[in-house]
């Protein structure tokens, strides 16, 4: 199982779980799988495709971009300990 969570000191804490083999979306819209109601997050911001060893993040033409370890990506790979920034929120990926 994968966990995406904000840092402990985050003013707005978020925690999302995703199992390998699943595809989830992140965004402000109620139709997103993981709702992230925060500044600079698009309605449907990005898509996550979870595999057993990594997660692929795909930007869904968001206004403010999707970042993996501070690099803007259209499509990027995350592994345990990597950071995903969506709008003004930075999430850390943990494998459990």
C-alpha positions as CSV (number, residue, x, y, z in Angstrom):
1,X,0.0,0.0,0.0
2,X,1.1,3.6,-0.7
3,X,0.4,6.6,1.5
4,X,0.6,10.2,0.3
5,X,0.6,12.6,3.2
6,X,1.4,16.2,4.1
7,X,4.3,16.9,6.4
8,X,3.6,16.8,10.1
9,X,3.8,20.6,10.4
10,X,1.3,21.3,7.5
11,X,-1.5,23.7,8.4
12,X,-3.9,21.7,6.3
13,X,-3.1,18.0,6.8
14,X,-4.1,15.5,4.1
15,X,-3.5,11.7,4.0
16,X,-4.5,9.5,1.0
17,X,-4.1,5.7,0.6
18,X,-3.7,3.9,-2.7
19,X,-3.2,0.2,-3.5
20,X,-1.0,-1.1,-6.3
21,X,-3.0,-1.6,-9.4
22,X,-5.3,1.4,-8.7
23,X,-5.6,4.6,-10.7
24,X,-6.8,7.7,-8.7
25,X,-7.3,11.4,-9.4
26,X,-6.4,14.4,-7.2
27,X,-8.2,17.7,-7.4
28,X,-10.7,20.2,-5.8
29,X,-13.8,18.7,-7.6
30,X,-16.0,16.4,-5.7
31,X,-15.6,14.0,-8.6
32,X,-11.9,13.6,-7.8
33,X,-10.9,10.4,-6.0
34,X,-8.7,12.4,-3.6
35,X,-10.3,15.8,-2.9
36,X,-7.6,18.4,-2.1
37,X,-9.4,21.6,-1.3
38,X,-6.4,23.9,-1.3
39,X,-5.0,27.0,-3.1
40,X,-3.8,26.6,-6.7
41,X,-5.2,23.1,-7.1
42,X,-7.2,22.5,-10.3
43,X,-10.6,20.8,-10.3
44,X,-8.9,17.6,-11.7
45,X,-5.2,18.3,-11.2
46,X,-3.4,15.0,-11.7
47,X,-3.8,11.2,-12.0
48,X,-1.9,8.6,-10.0
49,X,-1.2,5.1,-11.3
50,X,0.0,2.9,-8.5
51,X,2.4,0.0,-9.2
52,X,4.1,-2.3,-6.8
53,X,7.4,-0.4,-6.8
54,X,6.4,3.2,-7.9
55,X,3.6,5.6,-8.7
56,X,3.3,7.4,-12.0
57,X,1.9,10.9,-11.7
58,X,0.2,12.4,-14.8
59,X,-0.7,16.1,-15.0
60,X,-4.2,16.6,-16.3
61,X,-3.6,20.0,-17.9
62,X,-3.6,21.7,-14.5
63,X,-3.2,25.5,-14.4
64,X,-0.3,25.5,-11.8
65,X,1.4,22.2,-12.7
66,X,2.3,19.0,-11.0
67,X,5.8,18.7,-9.5
68,X,7.8,15.6,-8.5
69,X,10.8,16.5,-6.2
70,X,10.5,20.2,-7.3
71,X,10.6,19.4,-11.1
72,X,7.5,20.2,-13.1
73,X,6.3,17.1,-14.9
74,X,3.7,16.2,-17.5
75,X,4.3,12.6,-16.4
76,X,6.7,11.6,-13.6
77,X,7.6,8.6,-11.5
78,X,7.6,8.7,-7.7
79,X,9.2,6.2,-5.3
80,X,9.2,5.8,-1.6
81,X,10.2,9.1,0.1
82,X,9.6,11.3,-3.0
83,X,7.6,14.5,-2.9
84,X,4.6,15.4,-5.0
85,X,3.5,19.0,-5.2
86,X,0.0,19.8,-6.3
87,X,-0.9,23.5,-6.2
88,X,0.4,24.8,-2.9
89,X,0.3,21.4,-1.2
90,X,3.4,19.1,-0.9
91,X,2.8,15.4,-0.2
92,X,5.3,12.8,0.7
93,X,5.0,9.3,-0.7
94,X,5.5,6.4,1.7
95,X,5.3,2.7,1.0
96,X,3.9,0.6,3.8
